[in-house]
Amino acid sequence: MEVIHNSKEKSFLIQIENDIAYVSYNLNNEVMDLYTTYTPPQLRGKGLAEKVVRAALEYAKSNNLKIIPSCSYVKVFLERHPEYKSLVK
């Protein structure tokens, strides 16, 4: 499953047939606000949210961006993966 960065729509997504799991963000002054994560009910439990959030965090890391974890899923992910805590503004 490939994570796609759709910079126009400001999201990282995985598409499986007609369904899309994604994390959306806003970018302002080198700060990426990760504000919503969504996985369709029929695709939950397969680690898709983790994959798109990890891709967004790796993008932030590679581009020297800070993040704001507005989304509750992103907050939980950061608690479980402290290696990304340094990205939090």
JOBELNOR-V827939 format. One record per pair of residues at least 24 apart in sequence whose C-alpha atoms are under 10 Angstrom apart, sorted by the first residue. I is the first residue (numbers start at 1). J is the second residue. Records with the same first field share a line. If there is no record, write none. Layout:
BEGIN
I->J + J
END
This chain:
BEGIN
1->48 + 51
2->51 + 52
3->48 + 51 + 52 + 53 + 54 + 55 + 56
4->52 + 55 + 56
5->52 + 55 + 56 + 59
10->34
11->36 + 37 + 52 + 53 + 56
12->37 + 49 + 51 + 52 + 53 + 54 + 55 + 56 + 59
13->37 + 38 + 39 + 48 + 49 + 51 + 52 + 53 + 55 + 56
14->39 + 48 + 49 + 51 + 52
15->48
16->43
19->43
20->48
21->48 + 49 + 51 + 52
22->48 + 49 + 50 + 51 + 52 + 53 + 56
23->49 + 50 + 51 + 52 + 53 + 54 + 55 + 56 + 71 + 73 + 74
24->52 + 53 + 56 + 71
25->56 + 67 + 68 + 69 + 70 + 71
26->67 + 68
27->65 + 66 + 67 + 68
28->65
29->65 + 66
30->60 + 63 + 64 + 65 + 66 + 67
31->60 + 64 + 65 + 66 + 67 + 68 + 87 + 88 + 89
32->56 + 57 + 59 + 60 + 65 + 66 + 67 + 68 + 69 + 87 + 88 + 89
33->66 + 67 + 68 + 69 + 70 + 71 + 88 + 89
34->67 + 68 + 69 + 70 + 71 + 72 + 73 + 74 + 75
35->68 + 69 + 70 + 71 + 72 + 73 + 74
36->69 + 70 + 71 + 72 + 73 + 74
37->70 + 71 + 72 + 73 + 74
38->73
49->73 + 74 + 77
50->74 + 77
53->77 + 78
54->78 + 81 + 84
57->84 + 87 + 88
58->84 + 87
60->84 + 87
61->86 + 87
65->89
END
